[in-house]
Amino acid sequence: MPVKLFVGNLSEETTSTEISDLFSAVGVVQSCQVVADRETGRSKGFGFVEMDSREAANAVKEKFNGHSLHGKILKVDEAKPRVGK
């Protein structure tokens, strides 16, 4: 069963492909999206990664939470369910 992770504190130059490649070293990445501002197209500094299993998600959290990427310390945690707007 897929598990969605929140990835925060991303630098502006970090791409979805880069995060996907990084996390795929630990497990199968089903999807990866760095959230961008609609108006400017610039990264908002966070994104979401869907891992194919709980084991892979836990391994990613353990390995990459606190990992330095482009001079920023990543925050990786399970994504919270979205609350209606």
Phi, psi and omega in degrees: 000128182296147178234128181266131180246145172266134177237115184242172180064040178278145175284163183299329183274355180290133182251163176300319180298318180297315179295316180300314179297318180298309184288333181291348175292341183254328182191182183279122177268121179273325176203157180208130180217121170272126184282131181242151176293132183297324184282314187261339183078001180278149179299141175272359176090012176209168179197183181227139178232133177253118178264154187284348182207162176298320180298315179295318180298316179296320179295320178296314179301315182294319185279323190251349174291118183094358179287140179270129178220121182054038177079007179242147178268117182292145171245117182237124180207165177296136181291140177275147177300142182287132178265136183308148181280000000 
